[in-house]
C-alpha cells in the first residue's frame, strides 16, 4: 500500500499530535458553545415563566379582564393602569406593552403607540394562541415596526410575549409584551461563557496530553520493534551472503576440483590408447570429457555467481565500480554510470543489497535489453539512497515482467525482498512503448 507523501514527510506521531490537538480543541469549543447556549436558553425560559406567573396573579388581583375585553369604565381603566404599573416595576423592564385579543395596543409606557396595531408580529400571534414566546436580539437587526419606537440607548434586549388568561384559565384575554435589558443576567451569562471556555479548554488539553502520551508510548514501542526486525533482517542478509559465499567456495573447492582431476586422468588415458579397441573407447572417453567439461564450466559459473568479493573492506563506490567492471569484462558491453559522493560508512547489509541490485540489473539489461545503453545511477536525497539501473533495449511486456518477478534465487523477487527487509522500496518499470527497462530502488541511510 502506498504511503501518502505527507505521512512520509511529517511522520505519523507528528500528524497525530497536530490532528488530535485541532480535533479535541474544536470539539471542546463546539460542545462548550452548545452547553452555553443550552444554559442561556434555560435561564431565559425560567425567567419568562416566573414573569408569566407574576403577571397572571396580578391580572387576577386587579381584575383586568373587563379592560382586555374593551371596557371603557373609568374604574376598569384604573385597574388596568395599576396592573401596568406593577408589571413595569419589574426588574430590568424598560418598556411594557399590553395588547387585547385583536392585537391592538391598549396600554404602554410609550403613549404614541397606544391604539396601534402592528401586523408583522408572528410572536404576538403565537401568544394570542396561548404560547409563551421570548427572543433575545439587537435593535439594529430588527425590522419589526414596533421596534422603531424603542429608546435609542437600548441595543441588546430580551423581548417576551406573555399570554394573559381569564380567571378560569380557559381563554386568552390579552397579551403582555415585556422588553428587558437584564444586565445582571448578561453579566452572569458572560461569566458562565468564560467559565465554560476555560473548563472546556483545560479538559481538552488534559485529554490531549493523555492521548498523546499513550500514542507516543505505543509509537516508541513500535519503532523499537521495527528497529529490531530491521536489524534482524540485516543480519539475515549478511548471514545469507556468508552462506552463499560458503556454498560457492565449497562448489569450487569440492566437486569442481574432483571433476577437474577426472578430466586430467581422462586426458592421460586417451593419450596412451592406440589399439582399435582403445580407439572405440576413446570415443566414449571423448563424450565423457565433453560432459565433464560442461559440468565443470557450469559449476564454476554457478560458484562465481554465488560468491561476491569481500565487501567489508570496500567502500560503497568501490563495490559498485567493481561489479560494473566485472560485468563489462564478462559481457563485452559498455556501462555508463553516475555516482554521487556516497557515504564511506554504510552497513554491510545495505552495501551487499546495492551490489546485488546493480549486478542483477545489469544481468537483466544484457539478457532482456541486449546490453543497449546500460546506465547505473546512484544519488542521495533526503537521507535516502536512490538507485537506478536502466537500458534502452526493446522493453518488456506485462507477461515478461511477471516472469521476471517469478524467478528464484537472485531474481527480482529476491531483490524486492532484500530491499523491503531493509525498509526500502523497489520497482521495475518497462518503458514501453518507449524502449528500455528501469530497475529502481530506494534505501534508507540509518544514522
PyMOL commands that set and color helices and strands:
alter all, ss='L'
color gray80, all
select helices_A, chain A and resi 5-10+12-61+65-68+74-88+111-113+122-128+139-141+145-149+183-253+255-272+276-306+316-331+348-369+398-405+412-421
alter helices_A, ss='H'
color red, helices_A
select strands_A, chain A and resi 93-100+105-108+133-138+156-165+172-180+335-339+374-381+384-391+425-430+437-444
alter strands_A, ss='S'
color yellow, strands_A
deselect
rebuild
show_as cartoon
